[in-house]
Amino acid sequence: MLSLKDFNHLTHLEKMVYLKKWGTYLAVRRTNVFEIKLYYVHDFFVELYCRPQYSTCDYIGNFQNISMLEPYLNKIKLDINY
């Protein structure tokens, strides 16, 4: 597995291939422009900023700080009734 530093040195295409092989898809969120797909890889998170209408991924961002997961929290629904 690559470190975050090594992942950052990959090309856009290499990052996409690496995610397909090693990434675990976690969630998706949407903005007016992008569909942002969240993946977990070893010890960091990766976001793919995609425009589905064009079948493109314009940007690949990454982070390790779990506070960056906040935009995804409102999508989680827990049923705590037993």
mmCIF file of the N, C-alpha and C atoms, coordinates in Angstrom:
data_MODEL
# 
_entry.id   MODEL 
# 
loop_
_atom_site.group_PDB 
_atom_site.id 
_atom_site.type_symbol 
_atom_site.label_atom_id 
_atom_site.label_alt_id 
_atom_site.label_comp_id 
_atom_site.label_asym_id 
_atom_site.label_entity_id 
_atom_site.label_seq_id 
_atom_site.pdbx_PDB_ins_code 
_atom_site.Cartn_x 
_atom_site.Cartn_y 
_atom_site.Cartn_z 
_atom_site.occupancy 
_atom_site.B_iso_or_equiv 
_atom_site.pdbx_formal_charge 
_atom_site.auth_seq_id 
_atom_site.auth_comp_id 
_atom_site.auth_asym_id 
_atom_site.auth_atom_id 
_atom_site.pdbx_PDB_model_num 
ATOM 1   N N  . MET A 1 1  ? 0.838   -1.190 0.000   1.00 0.00 ? 1  MET A N  1 
ATOM 2   C CA . MET A 1 1  ? 0.000   0.000  0.000   1.00 0.00 ? 1  MET A CA 1 
ATOM 3   C C  . MET A 1 1  ? 0.880   1.250  0.000   1.00 0.00 ? 1  MET A C  1 
ATOM 4   N N  . LEU A 1 2  ? 0.404   2.237  -0.710  1.00 0.00 ? 2  LEU A N  1 
ATOM 5   C CA . LEU A 1 2  ? 1.129   3.499  -0.788  1.00 0.00 ? 2  LEU A CA 1 
ATOM 6   C C  . LEU A 1 2  ? 0.795   4.398  0.398   1.00 0.00 ? 2  LEU A C  1 
ATOM 7   N N  . SER A 1 3  ? 1.758   5.215  0.769   1.00 0.00 ? 3  SER A N  1 
ATOM 8   C CA . SER A 1 3  ? 1.490   6.252  1.760   1.00 0.00 ? 3  SER A CA 1 
ATOM 9   C C  . SER A 1 3  ? 0.770   7.402  1.051   1.00 0.00 ? 3  SER A C  1 
ATOM 10  N N  . LEU A 1 4  ? 0.224   8.306  1.826   1.00 0.00 ? 4  LEU A N  1 
ATOM 11  C CA . LEU A 1 4  ? -0.440  9.472  1.244   1.00 0.00 ? 4  LEU A CA 1 
ATOM 12  C C  . LEU A 1 4  ? 0.547   10.275 0.400   1.00 0.00 ? 4  LEU A C  1 
ATOM 13  N N  . LYS A 1 5  ? 1.758   10.417 0.894   1.00 0.00 ? 5  LYS A N  1 
ATOM 14  C CA . LYS A 1 5  ? 2.790   11.160 0.158   1.00 0.00 ? 5  LYS A CA 1 
ATOM 15  C C  . LYS A 1 5  ? 3.057   10.513 -1.199  1.00 0.00 ? 5  LYS A C  1 
ATOM 16  N N  . ASP A 1 6  ? 3.200   9.191  -1.214  1.00 0.00 ? 6  ASP A N  1 
ATOM 17  C CA . ASP A 1 6  ? 3.447   8.482  -2.473  1.00 0.00 ? 6  ASP A CA 1 
ATOM 18  C C  . ASP A 1 6  ? 2.234   8.571  -3.399  1.00 0.00 ? 6  ASP A C  1 
ATOM 19  N N  . PHE A 1 7  ? 1.036   8.468  -2.828  1.00 0.00 ? 7  PHE A N  1 
ATOM 20  C CA . PHE A 1 7  ? -0.191  8.586  -3.620  1.00 0.00 ? 7  PHE A CA 1 
ATOM 21  C C  . PHE A 1 7  ? -0.243  9.941  -4.323  1.00 0.00 ? 7  PHE A C  1 
ATOM 22  N N  . ASN A 1 8  ? 0.179   10.982 -3.618  1.00 0.00 ? 8  ASN A N  1 
ATOM 23  C CA . ASN A 1 8  ? 0.149   12.330 -4.190  1.00 0.00 ? 8  ASN A CA 1 
ATOM 24  C C  . ASN A 1 8  ? 1.096   12.492 -5.375  1.00 0.00 ? 8  ASN A C  1 
ATOM 25  N N  . HIS A 1 9  ? 2.090   11.635 -5.482  1.00 0.00 ? 9  HIS A N  1 
ATOM 26  C CA . HIS A 1 9  ? 3.039   11.716 -6.593  1.00 0.00 ? 9  HIS A CA 1 
ATOM 27  C C  . HIS A 1 9  ? 2.567   10.953 -7.832  1.00 0.00 ? 9  HIS A C  1 
ATOM 28  N N  . LEU A 1 10 ? 1.465   10.224 -7.722  1.00 0.00 ? 10 LEU A N  1 
ATOM 29  C CA . LEU A 1 10 ? 0.934   9.501  -8.876  1.00 0.00 ? 10 LEU A CA 1 
ATOM 30  C C  . LEU A 1 10 ? 0.259   10.471 -9.846  1.00 0.00 ? 10 LEU A C  1 
ATOM 31  N N  . THR A 1 11 ? 0.172   10.065 -11.093 1.00 0.00 ? 11 THR A N  1 
ATOM 32  C CA . THR A 1 11 ? -0.591  10.850 -12.066 1.00 0.00 ? 11 THR A CA 1 
ATOM 33  C C  . THR A 1 11 ? -2.083  10.659 -11.790 1.00 0.00 ? 11 THR A C  1 
ATOM 34  N N  . HIS A 1 12 ? -2.888  11.467 -12.422 1.00 0.00 ? 12 HIS A N  1 
ATOM 35  C CA . HIS A 1 12 ? -4.345  11.363 -12.274 1.00 0.00 ? 12 HIS A CA 1 
ATOM 36  C C  . HIS A 1 12 ? -4.814  9.948  -12.625 1.00 0.00 ? 12 HIS A C  1 
ATOM 37  N N  . LEU A 1 13 ? -4.362  9.427  -13.746 1.00 0.00 ? 13 LEU A N  1 
ATOM 38  C CA . LEU A 1 13 ? -4.757  8.088  -14.185 1.00 0.00 ? 13 LEU A CA 1 
ATOM 39  C C  . LEU A 1 13 ? -4.266  7.016  -13.214 1.00 0.00 ? 13 LEU A C  1 
ATOM 40  N N  . GLU A 1 14 ? -3.039  7.142  -12.734 1.00 0.00 ? 14 GLU A N  1 
ATOM 41  C CA . GLU A 1 14 ? -2.499  6.164  -11.778 1.00 0.00 ? 14 GLU A CA 1 
ATOM 42  C C  . GLU A 1 14 ? -3.300  6.167  -10.478 1.00 0.00 ? 14 GLU A C  1 
ATOM 43  N N  . LYS A 1 15 ? -3.738  7.347  -10.045 1.00 0.00 ? 15 LYS A N  1 
ATOM 44  C CA . LYS A 1 15 ? -4.569  7.432  -8.841  1.00 0.00 ? 15 LYS A CA 1 
ATOM 45  C C  . LYS A 1 15 ? -5.892  6.705  -9.041  1.00 0.00 ? 15 LYS A C  1 
ATOM 46  N N  . MET A 1 16 ? -6.495  6.877  -10.210 1.00 0.00 ? 16 MET A N  1 
ATOM 47  C CA . MET A 1 16 ? -7.766  6.205  -10.502 1.00 0.00 ? 16 MET A CA 1 
ATOM 48  C C  . MET A 1 16 ? -7.597  4.684  -10.483 1.00 0.00 ? 16 MET A C  1 
ATOM 49  N N  . VAL A 1 17 ? -6.530  4.199  -11.089 1.00 0.00 ? 17 VAL A N  1 
ATOM 50  C CA . VAL A 1 17 ? -6.256  2.757  -11.123 1.00 0.00 ? 17 VAL A CA 1 
ATOM 51  C C  . VAL A 1 17 ? -5.992  2.240  -9.709  1.00 0.00 ? 17 VAL A C  1 
ATOM 52  N N  . TYR A 1 18 ? -5.214  2.982  -8.939  1.00 0.00 ? 18 TYR A N  1 
ATOM 53  C CA . TYR A 1 18 ? -4.897  2.582  -7.563  1.00 0.00 ? 18 TYR A CA 1 
ATOM 54  C C  . TYR A 1 18 ? -6.169  2.505  -6.713  1.00 0.00 ? 18 TYR A C  1 
ATOM 55  N N  . LEU A 1 19 ? -7.041  3.498  -6.856  1.00 0.00 ? 19 LEU A N  1 
ATOM 56  C CA . LEU A 1 19 ? -8.302  3.496  -6.105  1.00 0.00 ? 19 LEU A CA 1 
ATOM 57  C C  . LEU A 1 19 ? -9.169  2.298  -6.458  1.00 0.00 ? 19 LEU A C  1 
ATOM 58  N N  . LYS A 1 20 ? -9.217  1.972  -7.736  1.00 0.00 ? 20 LYS A N  1 
ATOM 59  C CA . LYS A 1 20 ? -10.034 0.837  -8.164  1.00 0.00 ? 20 LYS A CA 1 
ATOM 60  C C  . LYS A 1 20 ? -9.537  -0.454 -7.531  1.00 0.00 ? 20 LYS A C  1 
ATOM 61  N N  . LYS A 1 21 ? -8.218  -0.581 -7.388  1.00 0.00 ? 21 LYS A N  1 
ATOM 62  C CA . LYS A 1 21 ? -7.647  -1.808 -6.838  1.00 0.00 ? 21 LYS A CA 1 
ATOM 63  C C  . LYS A 1 21 ? -7.666  -1.827 -5.309  1.00 0.00 ? 21 LYS A C  1 
ATOM 64  N N  . TRP A 1 22 ? -7.302  -0.722 -4.680  1.00 0.00 ? 22 TRP A N  1 
ATOM 65  C CA . TRP A 1 22 ? -7.083  -0.716 -3.234  1.00 0.00 ? 22 TRP A CA 1 
ATOM 66  C C  . TRP A 1 22 ? -8.100  0.088  -2.429  1.00 0.00 ? 22 TRP A C  1 
ATOM 67  N N  . GLY A 1 23 ? -8.880  0.924  -3.073  1.00 0.00 ? 23 GLY A N  1 
ATOM 68  C CA . GLY A 1 23 ? -9.800  1.794  -2.351  1.00 0.00 ? 23 GLY A CA 1 
ATOM 69  C C  . GLY A 1 23 ? -11.090 1.100  -1.963  1.00 0.00 ? 23 GLY A C  1 
ATOM 70  N N  . THR A 1 24 ? -11.644 1.536  -0.843  1.00 0.00 ? 24 THR A N  1 
ATOM 71  C CA . THR A 1 24 ? -12.949 1.069  -0.384  1.00 0.00 ? 24 THR A CA 1 
ATOM 72  C C  . THR A 1 24 ? -13.926 2.235  -0.493  1.00 0.00 ? 24 THR A C  1 
ATOM 73  N N  . TYR A 1 25 ? -14.937 2.061  -1.323  1.00 0.00 ? 25 TYR A N  1 
ATOM 74  C CA . TYR A 1 25 ? -15.939 3.105  -1.507  1.00 0.00 ? 25 TYR A CA 1 
ATOM 75  C C  . TYR A 1 25 ? -16.741 3.256  -0.220  1.00 0.00 ? 25 TYR A C  1 
ATOM 76  N N  . LEU A 1 26 ? -16.918 4.512  0.229   1.00 0.00 ? 26 LEU A N  1 
ATOM 77  C CA . LEU A 1 26 ? -17.638 4.772  1.477   1.00 0.00 ? 26 LEU A CA 1 
ATOM 78  C C  . LEU A 1 26 ? -18.948 5.527  1.287   1.00 0.00 ? 26 LEU A C  1 
ATOM 79  N N  . ALA A 1 27 ? -18.920 6.577  0.478   1.00 0.00 ? 27 ALA A N  1 
ATOM 80  C CA . ALA A 1 27 ? -20.106 7.438  0.405   1.00 0.00 ? 27 ALA A CA 1 
ATOM 81  C C  . ALA A 1 27 ? -20.024 8.350  -0.810  1.00 0.00 ? 27 ALA A C  1 
ATOM 82  N N  . VAL A 1 28 ? -21.124 9.048  -1.035  1.00 0.00 ? 28 VAL A N  1 
ATOM 83  C CA . VAL A 1 28 ? -21.168 10.053 -2.093  1.00 0.00 ? 28 VAL A CA 1 
ATOM 84  C C  . VAL A 1 28 ? -21.937 11.259 -1.570  1.00 0.00 ? 28 VAL A C  1 
ATOM 85  N N  . ARG A 1 29 ? -21.541 12.421 -2.021  1.00 0.00 ? 29 ARG A N  1 
ATOM 86  C CA . ARG A 1 29 ? -22.294 13.645 -1.757  1.00 0.00 ? 29 ARG A CA 1 
ATOM 87  C C  . ARG A 1 29 ? -22.327 14.445 -3.053  1.00 0.00 ? 29 ARG A C  1 
ATOM 88  N N  . ARG A 1 30 ? -23.262 15.358 -3.134  1.00 0.00 ? 30 ARG A N  1 
ATOM 89  C CA . ARG A 1 30 ? -23.433 16.103 -4.379  1.00 0.00 ? 30 ARG A CA 1 
ATOM 90  C C  . ARG A 1 30 ? -23.444 17.605 -4.120  1.00 0.00 ? 30 ARG A C  1 
ATOM 91  N N  . THR A 1 31 ? -22.873 18.319 -5.068  1.00 0.00 ? 31 THR A N  1 
ATOM 92  C CA . THR A 1 31 ? -22.968 19.775 -5.092  1.00 0.00 ? 31 THR A CA 1 
ATOM 93  C C  . THR A 1 31 ? -23.702 20.145 -6.379  1.00 0.00 ? 31 THR A C  1 
ATOM 94  N N  . ASN A 1 32 ? -23.812 21.429 -6.652  1.00 0.00 ? 32 ASN A N  1 
ATOM 95  C CA . ASN A 1 32 ? -24.457 21.855 -7.901  1.00 0.00 ? 32 ASN A CA 1 
ATOM 96  C C  . ASN A 1 32 ? -23.684 21.403 -9.131  1.00 0.00 ? 32 ASN A C  1 
ATOM 97  N N  . VAL A 1 33 ? -22.393 21.199 -8.980  1.00 0.00 ? 33 VAL A N  1 
ATOM 98  C CA . VAL A 1 33 ? -21.541 20.858 -10.120 1.00 0.00 ? 33 VAL A CA 1 
ATOM 99  C C  . VAL A 1 33 ? -21.036 19.422 -10.071 1.00 0.00 ? 33 VAL A C  1 
ATOM 100 N N  . PHE A 1 34 ? -20.649 18.978 -8.877  1.00 0.00 ? 34 PHE A N  1 
ATOM 101 C CA . PHE A 1 34 ? -19.945 17.703 -8.769  1.00 0.00 ? 34 PHE A CA 1 
ATOM 102 C C  . PHE A 1 34 ? -20.710 16.632 -7.996  1.00 0.00 ? 34 PHE A C  1 
ATOM 103 N N  . GLU A 1 35 ? -20.404 15.403 -8.342  1.00 0.00 ? 35 GLU A N  1 
ATOM 104 C CA . GLU A 1 35 ? -20.732 14.239 -7.532  1.00 0.00 ? 35 GLU A CA 1 
ATOM 105 C C  . GLU A 1 35 ? -19.394 13.847 -6.900  1.00 0.00 ? 35 GLU A C  1 
ATOM 106 N N  . ILE A 1 36 ? -19.312 13.908 -5.578  1.00 0.00 ? 36 ILE A N  1 
ATOM 107 C CA . ILE A 1 36 ? -18.046 13.684 -4.882  1.00 0.00 ? 36 ILE A CA 1 
ATOM 108 C C  . ILE A 1 36 ? -18.097 12.325 -4.202  1.00 0.00 ? 36 ILE A C  1 
ATOM 109 N N  . LYS A 1 37 ? -17.243 11.433 -4.666  1.00 0.00 ? 37 LYS A N  1 
ATOM 110 C CA . LYS A 1 37 ? -17.214 10.065 -4.156  1.00 0.00 ? 37 LYS A CA 1 
ATOM 111 C C  . LYS A 1 37 ? -16.074 9.924  -3.161  1.00 0.00 ? 37 LYS A C  1 
ATOM 112 N N  . LEU A 1 38 ? -16.392 9.360  -2.004  1.00 0.00 ? 38 LEU A N  1 
ATOM 113 C CA . LEU A 1 38 ? -15.420 9.201  -0.929  1.00 0.00 ? 38 LEU A CA 1 
ATOM 114 C C  . LEU A 1 38 ? -14.929 7.765  -0.866  1.00 0.00 ? 38 LEU A C  1 
ATOM 115 N N  . TYR A 1 39 ? -13.612 7.612  -0.795  1.00 0.00 ? 39 TYR A N  1 
ATOM 116 C CA . TYR A 1 39 ? -12.969 6.303  -0.668  1.00 0.00 ? 39 TYR A CA 1 
ATOM 117 C C  . TYR A 1 39 ? -12.018 6.324  0.515   1.00 0.00 ? 39 TYR A C  1 
ATOM 118 N N  . TYR A 1 40 ? -11.779 5.135  1.064   1.00 0.00 ? 40 TYR A N  1 
ATOM 119 C CA . TYR A 1 40 ? -10.778 4.977  2.116   1.00 0.00 ? 40 TYR A CA 1 
ATOM 120 C C  . TYR A 1 40 ? -9.684  4.069  1.580   1.00 0.00 ? 40 TYR A C  1 
ATOM 121 N N  . VAL A 1 41 ? -8.424  4.500  1.753   1.00 0.00 ? 41 VAL A N  1 
ATOM 122 C CA . VAL A 1 41 ? -7.278  3.718  1.297   1.00 0.00 ? 41 VAL A CA 1 
ATOM 123 C C  . VAL A 1 41 ? -6.255  3.668  2.422   1.00 0.00 ? 41 VAL A C  1 
ATOM 124 N N  . HIS A 1 42 ? -6.075  2.500  2.999   1.00 0.00 ? 42 HIS A N  1 
ATOM 125 C CA . HIS A 1 42 ? -5.068  2.248  4.045   1.00 0.00 ? 42 HIS A CA 1 
ATOM 126 C C  . HIS A 1 42 ? -5.219  3.202  5.232   1.00 0.00 ? 42 HIS A C  1 
ATOM 127 N N  . ASP A 1 43 ? -4.645  4.392  5.172   1.00 0.00 ? 43 ASP A N  1 
ATOM 128 C CA . ASP A 1 43 ? -4.742  5.315  6.307   1.00 0.00 ? 43 ASP A CA 1 
ATOM 129 C C  . ASP A 1 43 ? -5.102  6.742  5.876   1.00 0.00 ? 43 ASP A C  1 
ATOM 130 N N  . PHE A 1 44 ? -5.754  6.868  4.726   1.00 0.00 ? 44 PHE A N  1 
ATOM 131 C CA . PHE A 1 44 ? -6.197  8.186  4.283   1.00 0.00 ? 44 PHE A CA 1 
ATOM 132 C C  . PHE A 1 44 ? -7.471  8.061  3.448   1.00 0.00 ? 44 PHE A C  1 
ATOM 133 N N  . PHE A 1 45 ? -8.111  9.195  3.253   1.00 0.00 ? 45 PHE A N  1 
ATOM 134 C CA . PHE A 1 45 ? -9.354  9.262  2.488   1.00 0.00 ? 45 PHE A CA 1 
ATOM 135 C C  . PHE A 1 45 ? -9.093  9.964  1.160   1.00 0.00 ? 45 PHE A C  1 
ATOM 136 N N  . VAL A 1 46 ? -9.858  9.585  0.153   1.00 0.00 ? 46 VAL A N  1 
ATOM 137 C CA . VAL A 1 46 ? -9.730  10.182 -1.177  1.00 0.00 ? 46 VAL A CA 1 
ATOM 138 C C  . VAL A 1 46 ? -11.119 10.595 -1.656  1.00 0.00 ? 46 VAL A C  1 
ATOM 139 N N  . GLU A 1 47 ? -11.202 11.794 -2.215  1.00 0.00 ? 47 GLU A N  1 
ATOM 140 C CA . GLU A 1 47 ? -12.445 12.268 -2.810  1.00 0.00 ? 47 GLU A CA 1 
ATOM 141 C C  . GLU A 1 47 ? -12.247 12.438 -4.313  1.00 0.00 ? 47 GLU A C  1 
ATOM 142 N N  . LEU A 1 48 ? -13.160 11.857 -5.070  1.00 0.00 ? 48 LEU A N  1 
ATOM 143 C CA . LEU A 1 48 ? -13.179 12.041 -6.522  1.00 0.00 ? 48 LEU A CA 1 
ATOM 144 C C  . LEU A 1 48 ? -14.265 13.049 -6.854  1.00 0.00 ? 48 LEU A C  1 
ATOM 145 N N  . TYR A 1 49 ? -13.894 14.138 -7.487  1.00 0.00 ? 49 TYR A N  1 
ATOM 146 C CA . TYR A 1 49 ? -14.846 15.161 -7.908  1.00 0.00 ? 49 TYR A CA 1 
ATOM 147 C C  . TYR A 1 49 ? -15.210 14.881 -9.360  1.00 0.00 ? 49 TYR A C  1 
ATOM 148 N N  . CYS A 1 50 ? -16.391 14.309 -9.551  1.00 0.00 ? 50 CYS A N  1 
ATOM 149 C CA . CYS A 1 50 ? -16.815 13.839 -10.873 1.00 0.00 ? 50 CYS A CA 1 
ATOM 150 C C  . CYS A 1 50 ? -17.977 14.670 -11.399 1.00 0.00 ? 50 CYS A C  1 
ATOM 151 N N  . ARG A 1 51 ? -18.044 14.747 -12.721 1.00 0.00 ? 51 ARG A N  1 
ATOM 152 C CA . ARG A 1 51 ? -19.194 15.346 -13.398 1.00 0.00 ? 51 ARG A CA 1 
ATOM 153 C C  . ARG A 1 51 ? -19.833 14.239 -14.226 1.00 0.00 ? 51 ARG A C  1 
ATOM 154 N N  . PRO A 1 52 ? -20.846 13.570 -13.655 1.00 0.00 ? 52 PRO A N  1 
ATOM 155 C CA . PRO A 1 52 ? -21.448 12.409 -14.315 1.00 0.00 ? 52 PRO A CA 1 
ATOM 156 C C  . PRO A 1 52 ? -21.974 12.694 -15.716 1.00 0.00 ? 52 PRO A C  1 
ATOM 157 N N  . GLN A 1 53 ? -22.472 13.900 -15.934 1.00 0.00 ? 53 GLN A N  1 
ATOM 158 C CA . GLN A 1 53 ? -23.014 14.217 -17.252 1.00 0.00 ? 53 GLN A CA 1 
ATOM 159 C C  . GLN A 1 53 ? -21.940 14.174 -18.334 1.00 0.00 ? 53 GLN A C  1 
ATOM 160 N N  . TYR A 1 54 ? -20.665 14.307 -17.934 1.00 0.00 ? 54 TYR A N  1 
ATOM 161 C CA . TYR A 1 54 ? -19.563 14.237 -18.893 1.00 0.00 ? 54 TYR A CA 1 
ATOM 162 C C  . TYR A 1 54 ? -18.722 12.974 -18.708 1.00 0.00 ? 54 TYR A C  1 
ATOM 163 N N  . SER A 1 55 ? -19.072 12.159 -17.721 1.00 0.00 ? 55 SER A N  1 
ATOM 164 C CA . SER A 1 55 ? -18.312 10.941 -17.397 1.00 0.00 ? 55 SER A CA 1 
ATOM 165 C C  . SER A 1 55 ? -16.840 11.251 -17.150 1.00 0.00 ? 55 SER A C  1 
ATOM 166 N N  . THR A 1 56 ? -16.604 12.328 -16.397 1.00 0.00 ? 56 THR A N  1 
ATOM 167 C CA . THR A 1 56 ? -15.225 12.719 -16.111 1.00 0.00 ? 56 THR A CA 1 
ATOM 168 C C  . THR A 1 56 ? -14.999 12.868 -14.617 1.00 0.00 ? 56 THR A C  1 
ATOM 169 N N  . CYS A 1 57 ? -13.756 12.716 -14.234 1.00 0.00 ? 57 CYS A N  1 
ATOM 170 C CA . CYS A 1 57 ? -13.315 13.005 -12.870 1.00 0.00 ? 57 CYS A CA 1 
ATOM 171 C C  . CYS A 1 57 ? -12.339 14.170 -12.988 1.00 0.00 ? 57 CYS A C  1 
ATOM 172 N N  . ASP A 1 58 ? -12.764 15.340 -12.535 1.00 0.00 ? 58 ASP A N  1 
ATOM 173 C CA . ASP A 1 58 ? -11.971 16.551 -12.724 1.00 0.00 ? 58 ASP A CA 1 
ATOM 174 C C  . ASP A 1 58 ? -10.870 16.738 -11.688 1.00 0.00 ? 58 ASP A C  1 
ATOM 175 N N  . TYR A 1 59 ? -11.084 16.204 -10.502 1.00 0.00 ? 59 TYR A N  1 
ATOM 176 C CA . TYR A 1 59 ? -10.134 16.471 -9.417  1.00 0.00 ? 59 TYR A CA 1 
ATOM 177 C C  . TYR A 1 59 ? -10.127 15.293 -8.458  1.00 0.00 ? 59 TYR A C  1 
ATOM 178 N N  . ILE A 1 60 ? -8.952  14.999 -7.916  1.00 0.00 ? 60 ILE A N  1 
ATOM 179 C CA . ILE A 1 60 ? -8.811  13.965 -6.894  1.00 0.00 ? 60 ILE A CA 1 
ATOM 180 C C  . ILE A 1 60 ? -8.160  14.617 -5.684  1.00 0.00 ? 60 ILE A C  1 
ATOM 181 N N  . GLY A 1 61 ? -8.918  14.709 -4.596  1.00 0.00 ? 61 GLY A N  1 
ATOM 182 C CA . GLY A 1 61 ? -8.407  15.285 -3.361  1.00 0.00 ? 61 GLY A CA 1 
ATOM 183 C C  . GLY A 1 61 ? -8.215  14.197 -2.321  1.00 0.00 ? 61 GLY A C  1 
ATOM 184 N N  . ASN A 1 62 ? -7.428  14.482 -1.296  1.00 0.00 ? 62 ASN A N  1 
ATOM 185 C CA . ASN A 1 62 ? -7.230  13.488 -0.242  1.00 0.00 ? 62 ASN A CA 1 
ATOM 186 C C  . ASN A 1 62 ? -6.947  14.170 1.083   1.00 0.00 ? 62 ASN A C  1 
ATOM 187 N N  . PHE A 1 63 ? -7.151  13.413 2.158   1.00 0.00 ? 63 PHE A N  1 
ATOM 188 C CA . PHE A 1 63 ? -6.929  13.945 3.496   1.00 0.00 ? 63 PHE A CA 1 
ATOM 189 C C  . PHE A 1 63 ? -6.827  12.803 4.498   1.00 0.00 ? 63 PHE A C  1 
ATOM 190 N N  . GLN A 1 64 ? -6.283  13.114 5.662   1.00 0.00 ? 64 GLN A N  1 
ATOM 191 C CA . GLN A 1 64 ? -6.210  12.149 6.761   1.00 0.00 ? 64 GLN A CA 1 
ATOM 192 C C  . GLN A 1 64 ? -7.011  12.598 7.974   1.00 0.00 ? 64 GLN A C  1 
ATOM 193 N N  . ASN A 1 65 ? -7.299  13.870 8.063   1.00 0.00 ? 65 ASN A N  1 
ATOM 194 C CA . ASN A 1 65 ? -8.010  14.436 9.201   1.00 0.00 ? 65 ASN A CA 1 
ATOM 195 C C  . ASN A 1 65 ? -9.492  14.053 9.134   1.00 0.00 ? 65 ASN A C  1 
ATOM 196 N N  . ILE A 1 66 ? -9.961  13.301 10.122  1.00 0.00 ? 66 ILE A N  1 
ATOM 197 C CA . ILE A 1 66 ? -11.342 12.812 10.078  1.00 0.00 ? 66 ILE A CA 1 
ATOM 198 C C  . ILE A 1 66 ? -12.378 13.935 10.193  1.00 0.00 ? 66 ILE A C  1 
ATOM 199 N N  . SER A 1 67 ? -11.979 15.117 10.634  1.00 0.00 ? 67 SER A N  1 
ATOM 200 C CA . SER A 1 67 ? -12.935 16.231 10.677  1.00 0.00 ? 67 SER A CA 1 
ATOM 201 C C  . SER A 1 67 ? -13.392 16.613 9.266   1.00 0.00 ? 67 SER A C  1 
ATOM 202 N N  . MET A 1 68 ? -12.630 16.221 8.261   1.00 0.00 ? 68 MET A N  1 
ATOM 203 C CA . MET A 1 68 ? -13.000 16.497 6.868   1.00 0.00 ? 68 MET A CA 1 
ATOM 204 C C  . MET A 1 68 ? -14.156 15.616 6.399   1.00 0.00 ? 68 MET A C  1 
ATOM 205 N N  . LEU A 1 69 ? -14.552 14.643 7.217   1.00 0.00 ? 69 LEU A N  1 
ATOM 206 C CA . LEU A 1 69 ? -15.678 13.770 6.875   1.00 0.00 ? 69 LEU A CA 1 
ATOM 207 C C  . LEU A 1 69 ? -17.026 14.413 7.196   1.00 0.00 ? 69 LEU A C  1 
ATOM 208 N N  . GLU A 1 70 ? -17.012 15.562 7.842   1.00 0.00 ? 70 GLU A N  1 
ATOM 209 C CA . GLU A 1 70 ? -18.236 16.221 8.297   1.00 0.00 ? 70 GLU A CA 1 
ATOM 210 C C  . GLU A 1 70 ? -19.304 16.366 7.209   1.00 0.00 ? 70 GLU A C  1 
ATOM 211 N N  . PRO A 1 71 ? -18.956 16.724 5.965   1.00 0.00 ? 71 PRO A N  1 
ATOM 212 C CA . PRO A 1 71 ? -20.004 16.861 4.942   1.00 0.00 ? 71 PRO A CA 1 
ATOM 213 C C  . PRO A 1 71 ? -20.777 15.572 4.661   1.00 0.00 ? 71 PRO A C  1 
ATOM 214 N N  . TYR A 1 72 ? -20.229 14.445 5.045   1.00 0.00 ? 72 TYR A N  1 
ATOM 215 C CA . TYR A 1 72 ? -20.891 13.164 4.790   1.00 0.00 ? 72 TYR A CA 1 
ATOM 216 C C  . TYR A 1 72 ? -21.793 12.725 5.949   1.00 0.00 ? 72 TYR A C  1 
ATOM 217 N N  . LEU A 1 73 ? -21.644 13.351 7.101   1.00 0.00 ? 73 LEU A N  1 
ATOM 218 C CA . LEU A 1 73 ? -22.348 12.891 8.299   1.00 0.00 ? 73 LEU A CA 1 
ATOM 219 C C  . LEU A 1 73 ? -23.859 13.017 8.200   1.00 0.00 ? 73 LEU A C  1 
ATOM 220 N N  . ASN A 1 74 ? -24.360 14.036 7.519   1.00 0.00 ? 74 ASN A N  1 
ATOM 221 C CA . ASN A 1 74 ? -25.816 14.206 7.443   1.00 0.00 ? 74 ASN A CA 1 
ATOM 222 C C  . ASN A 1 74 ? -26.478 13.125 6.594   1.00 0.00 ? 74 ASN A C  1 
ATOM 223 N N  . LYS A 1 75 ? -25.702 12.341 5.882   1.00 0.00 ? 75 LYS A N  1 
ATOM 224 C CA . LYS A 1 75 ? -26.241 11.238 5.073   1.00 0.00 ? 75 LYS A CA 1 
ATOM 225 C C  . LYS A 1 75 ? -26.418 9.956  5.892   1.00 0.00 ? 75 LYS A C  1 
ATOM 226 N N  . ILE A 1 76 ? -25.837 9.917  7.083   1.00 0.00 ? 76 ILE A N  1 
ATOM 227 C CA . ILE A 1 76 ? -25.896 8.713  7.914   1.00 0.00 ? 76 ILE A CA 1 
ATOM 228 C C  . ILE A 1 76 ? -27.168 8.744  8.750   1.00 0.00 ? 76 ILE A C  1 
ATOM 229 N N  . LYS A 1 77 ? -27.938 7.691  8.640   1.00 0.00 ? 77 LYS A N  1 
ATOM 230 C CA . LYS A 1 77 ? -29.166 7.575  9.427   1.00 0.00 ? 77 LYS A CA 1 
ATOM 231 C C  . LYS A 1 77 ? -29.058 6.325  10.295  1.00 0.00 ? 77 LYS A C  1 
ATOM 232 N N  . LEU A 1 78 ? -29.181 6.530  11.580  1.00 0.00 ? 78 LEU A N  1 
ATOM 233 C CA . LEU A 1 78 ? -29.105 5.424  12.523  1.00 0.00 ? 78 LEU A CA 1 
ATOM 234 C C  . LEU A 1 78 ? -30.481 5.152  13.110  1.00 0.00 ? 78 LEU A C  1 
ATOM 235 N N  . ASP A 1 79 ? -30.868 3.907  13.120  1.00 0.00 ? 79 ASP A N  1 
ATOM 236 C CA . ASP A 1 79 ? -32.115 3.499  13.751  1.00 0.00 ? 79 ASP A CA 1 
ATOM 237 C C  . ASP A 1 79 ? -31.748 2.900  15.101  1.00 0.00 ? 79 ASP A C  1 
ATOM 238 N N  . ILE A 1 80 ? -31.980 3.659  16.158  1.00 0.00 ? 80 ILE A N  1 
ATOM 239 C CA . ILE A 1 80 ? -31.589 3.183  17.482  1.00 0.00 ? 80 ILE A CA 1 
ATOM 240 C C  . ILE A 1 80 ? -32.765 2.598  18.256  1.00 0.00 ? 80 ILE A C  1 
ATOM 241 N N  . ASN A 1 81 ? -33.897 2.422  17.598  1.00 0.00 ? 81 ASN A N  1 
ATOM 242 C CA . ASN A 1 81 ? -35.045 1.768  18.231  1.00 0.00 ? 81 ASN A CA 1 
ATOM 243 C C  . ASN A 1 81 ? -34.881 0.261  18.125  1.00 0.00 ? 81 ASN A C  1 
ATOM 244 N N  . TYR A 1 82 ? -34.983 -0.406 19.244  1.00 0.00 ? 82 TYR A N  1 
ATOM 245 C CA . TYR A 1 82 ? -34.818 -1.863 19.251  1.00 0.00 ? 82 TYR A CA 1 
ATOM 246 C C  . TYR A 1 82 ? -36.153 -2.539 19.260  1.00 0.00 ? 82 TYR A C  1 
# 
